[in-house]
């Protein structure tokens, strides 16, 4: 079976940034991507909010991300991830080509916008059809546009888009919005916004770019054409998590499958991290995805170099003593210094671990407070105490 230190699932901005940071940290990195590297930005004509680049095509920026990762020798492999398995504590990524054992995994497969499924929608993505007001709103200065949806995102983004467009239709299949009261009040009082109630989009039309839409009233089936330069679709997004199987079976997930992490991008499963648009968060942008990717890679590096090393110190030897202290507690640091001296003089080997930096190992061992002196045999904790002075350490070990 192929074995890699770090496997990254998804080659969007989060995954490719993670690859860059992982390789620069000295890890063996494999990136698995089922489609074209770059993720959703490949579908954007122009990006104006990537710091340091005033104008950049989405595909151009995606190409630069990939080139940057490959410059540091990250391997990017076209492959479909079918599932992740934990076999006897070992993380296995199962693809359509082979199985890969990984010391750590970063989930960065992104999210997909829910589509309307109407005629012309797919063809006009990036040419007038957008799923991101912050990304593309400025391109429609003094234009007439349509927003599709009736929830919080749709109504809030319609309000935002009036900064640029001279008129914004909100196409909604019901006769009232489902958004928060304040957002609705702002929209209905905005002279630039015109709701089109009880209506769905039948087609999006135009030669090269969007020129008009045809909408249908769901109550009387009457058709109407609206001349618009852009269509912003906000009917929801979905994380790309099908390879994780049943919800919460691999990592903890929020409503609709979004991945839950802490500030270090750690999931509920040790050694599995997540980054980018698939996270349970409010803002999904290229720049936030890149930040997540950098954080996840450095957390994975820390896990691989520290956690796995610590586990090998504790659980592989037949018999081991270990003192776990906090590096920010002066008394515990002094105890470690005294124990190191005792270890040298007595010939009794002791492994030393900083519990402040390695909280995962405390959870695994069930240690609630520090300092902790442990005796482990054949990978199992036999006994432990909470020594406050060197005399207790000596008594425990002798």
SVG drawing of the C-alpha trace seen along z (x, -y; Angstrom):
<svg xmlns="http://www.w3.org/2000/svg" viewBox="-53 -54 78 59">
<polyline fill="none" stroke="black" stroke-width="0.4" points="0.0,0.0 1.2,-3.5 2.2,-5.5 2.4,-9.3 2.9,-11.7 0.2,-14.2 -2.7,-13.6 -4.7,-16.6 -8.2,-16.0 -9.0,-18.8 -6.9,-21.2 -8.7,-24.5 -7.2,-27.5 -7.3,-25.8 -5.8,-22.6 -3.0,-24.1 -2.1,-26.6 -1.9,-23.6 0.4,-21.8 2.7,-24.8 3.0,-25.2 3.3,-21.4 6.1,-21.1 7.9,-24.1 7.7,-22.5 9.4,-19.4 6.5,-17.0 5.8,-14.4 2.6,-15.8 0.1,-14.2 -2.8,-16.3 -5.8,-14.4 -8.1,-16.2 -10.9,-14.8 -11.1,-17.8 -9.1,-20.8 -7.0,-22.2 -8.2,-25.6 -11.7,-24.8 -14.6,-27.3 -12.3,-30.1 -12.0,-28.4 -15.6,-29.5 -15.0,-33.2 -14.1,-35.5 -12.2,-38.0 -11.1,-38.3 -10.5,-41.7 -10.2,-40.9 -7.0,-38.8 -4.5,-41.0 -1.8,-42.4 -3.6,-41.6 -6.1,-44.2 -7.3,-42.2 -6.9,-38.5 -8.9,-35.9 -10.1,-33.0 -8.3,-30.4 -5.2,-32.5 -5.1,-32.7 -5.8,-28.9 -2.9,-28.2 -0.6,-30.3 -1.7,-28.4 -0.9,-25.1 2.4,-26.3 3.4,-27.6 2.6,-24.2 4.4,-22.3 7.4,-24.6 7.8,-23.1 7.5,-19.6 4.0,-18.9 2.5,-16.0 -0.9,-16.7 -2.7,-13.6 -5.9,-13.3 -8.0,-10.9 -11.5,-10.4 -11.6,-9.9 -14.2,-7.3 -14.0,-7.1 -11.8,-7.4 -11.4,-4.5 -9.8,-4.2 -8.3,-0.7 -6.9,0.2 -6.1,-3.5 -4.5,-3.9 -6.0,-6.5 -6.6,-5.1 -7.7,-7.2 -9.5,-4.9 -9.4,-6.3 -10.6,-5.0 -6.9,-4.1 -5.4,-2.8 -5.4,-3.0 -3.1,-5.5 -2.1,-5.3 -1.6,-8.8 -0.1,-10.0 -2.4,-13.1 -5.2,-14.1 -6.5,-17.6 -10.1,-17.7 -10.3,-20.6 -12.8,-19.4 -14.8,-22.6 -18.5,-23.2 -20.8,-23.3 -23.5,-25.9 -27.0,-24.6 -28.0,-25.1 -31.4,-26.0 -31.2,-23.4 -32.8,-25.7 -31.9,-26.1 -28.8,-28.2 -27.6,-28.3 -24.5,-26.0 -23.4,-27.7 -23.5,-31.2 -21.6,-30.5 -18.8,-33.0 -20.4,-35.0 -23.2,-36.7 -24.3,-33.8 -22.7,-34.1 -23.0,-32.6 -20.9,-35.2 -22.0,-38.9 -18.7,-39.9 -16.7,-38.3 -18.6,-39.7 -20.9,-42.5 -18.6,-45.3 -18.7,-44.0 -22.3,-45.1 -22.0,-48.8 -25.1,-50.6 -26.6,-47.4 -29.9,-45.6 -29.4,-42.2 -31.5,-39.5 -31.1,-37.7 -32.7,-34.3 -33.7,-33.1 -35.6,-34.2 -33.5,-33.3 -31.1,-35.4 -28.2,-35.1 -30.3,-36.1 -31.9,-39.1 -28.7,-40.3 -26.8,-40.0 -29.5,-41.8 -29.1,-44.7 -25.3,-44.6 -25.6,-44.5 -27.5,-47.7 -24.2,-49.4 -23.3,-48.6 -26.5,-47.8 -29.1,-50.4 -31.8,-47.8 -32.1,-44.4 -34.9,-42.0 -35.3,-39.4 -36.9,-36.3 -38.6,-34.2 -40.9,-31.2 -43.0,-32.2 -45.0,-35.3 -42.8,-36.4 -39.1,-36.2 -37.8,-33.7 -35.0,-36.1 -34.5,-37.9 -36.9,-40.8 -34.3,-43.5 -32.8,-42.3 -36.3,-42.1 -37.2,-45.6 -34.0,-47.0 -34.8,-45.2 -38.4,-46.2 -37.6,-49.9 -34.7,-50.0 -35.9,-51.8 -33.4,-49.8 -34.9,-46.4 -38.0,-45.0 -39.3,-41.6 -40.9,-39.2 -43.1,-37.0 -44.3,-33.4 -41.9,-33.1 -39.1,-30.7 -36.5,-31.0 -37.2,-29.0 -34.2,-30.0 -31.2,-32.3 -30.4,-33.6 -27.8,-35.6 -25.2,-35.2 -21.9,-35.4 -23.0,-36.9 -26.4,-37.0 -28.9,-39.3 -32.2,-38.2 -34.1,-35.7 -37.5,-34.1 -39.5,-33.6 -42.7,-31.7 -45.4,-32.5 -46.0,-29.3 -49.6,-30.2 -50.8,-31.0 -47.9,-29.7 -47.6,-33.1 -44.2,-33.7 -42.3,-36.9 -39.0,-38.1 -36.7,-40.4 -33.7,-42.1 -30.7,-41.6 -27.0,-41.6 -26.4,-39.2 -28.1,-36.5 -26.9,-35.9 -28.2,-32.5 -28.5,-32.1 -30.5,-28.9 -28.0,-27.3 -24.6,-25.6 -23.6,-22.1 -20.2,-20.8 -18.5,-18.2 -18.5,-15.4 -20.0,-12.4 -16.7,-10.4 -17.1,-10.8 -20.1,-8.5 -22.8,-8.7 -22.9,-12.1 -20.5,-12.2 -19.0,-8.8 -15.5,-10.1 -15.6,-13.6 -18.2,-15.7 -20.4,-17.7 -22.9,-20.5 -26.2,-20.8 -26.2,-19.9 -22.8,-18.2 -20.5,-21.2 -17.2,-20.2 -16.6,-21.4 -13.1,-22.3 -11.3,-24.3 -9.1,-27.3 -6.2,-25.0 -8.4,-23.4 -8.5,-20.1 -11.6,-18.0 -13.0,-15.7 -10.8,-12.8 -7.1,-12.9 -4.9,-13.5 -7.7,-14.7 -7.9,-18.4 -10.2,-20.5 -9.9,-23.8 -11.8,-26.1 -15.3,-26.3 -16.5,-23.0 -16.1,-24.3 -19.0,-25.4 -18.4,-29.2 -19.9,-32.4 -17.5,-33.7 -16.3,-31.6 -13.7,-33.5 -10.4,-32.7 -8.5,-34.6 -10.2,-32.8 -9.7,-29.4 -6.0,-30.1 -5.7,-31.1 -7.4,-27.9 -5.1,-25.9 -2.0,-27.4 -3.3,-26.8 -4.3,-23.2 -0.9,-22.4 1.0,-23.8 -1.3,-21.9 -0.8,-18.7 3.0,-19.3 2.8,-19.7 0.8,-16.6 3.1,-14.5 6.3,-15.7 5.2,-16.0 2.2,-13.9 3.4,-10.8 6.9,-11.2 5.4,-11.4 3.2,-8.3 6.3,-6.4 8.1,-7.4 5.2,-6.3 3.6,-3.3 6.2,-1.5 8.8,-0.6 8.0,2.4 8.4,0.3 8.7,-3.5 8.4,-6.2 7.2,-9.6 6.9,-13.0 4.4,-15.4 4.7,-19.0 3.5,-22.4 6.2,-24.6 4.5,-27.8 4.5,-26.7 7.8,-27.6 7.4,-25.0 6.8,-22.2 9.7,-23.3 11.9,-23.1 10.6,-19.7 11.5,-18.6 15.1,-19.9 15.4,-18.0 14.0,-14.8 16.4,-15.1 19.3,-15.3 17.9,-12.3 17.5,-10.3 21.2,-10.9 22.5,-10.0 20.4,-6.9 20.4,-5.6 16.6,-5.4 15.3,-6.6 12.5,-9.1 10.7,-10.6 9.7,-14.3 6.7,-15.8 5.3,-19.3 1.7,-18.9 0.9,-22.6 1.8,-22.1 0.4,-18.5 -3.1,-18.5 -4.2,-15.7 -1.9,-13.2 -3.4,-14.2 -6.9,-13.5 -5.7,-10.1 -4.2,-9.2 -7.1,-10.6 -4.7,-13.0 -6.8,-15.8 -4.0,-17.8 -0.3,-18.4 2.4,-17.5 1.8,-13.8 4.4,-11.0 3.4,-7.8 4.4,-4.2 3.5,-2.5 4.0,1.1 3.3,2.7 1.5,-0.5 -0.9,-0.6 -0.9,-3.1 -0.2,-1.1 -0.2,-3.8 0.4,-7.5 0.8,-10.1 0.8,-13.9 4.3,-14.6 4.9,-18.1 8.5,-17.4 11.5,-15.3 11.1,-13.0 7.7,-11.8 9.3,-11.1 12.1,-9.0 9.7,-7.1 7.4,-6.3 10.3,-5.0 12.2,-3.1"/>
</svg>
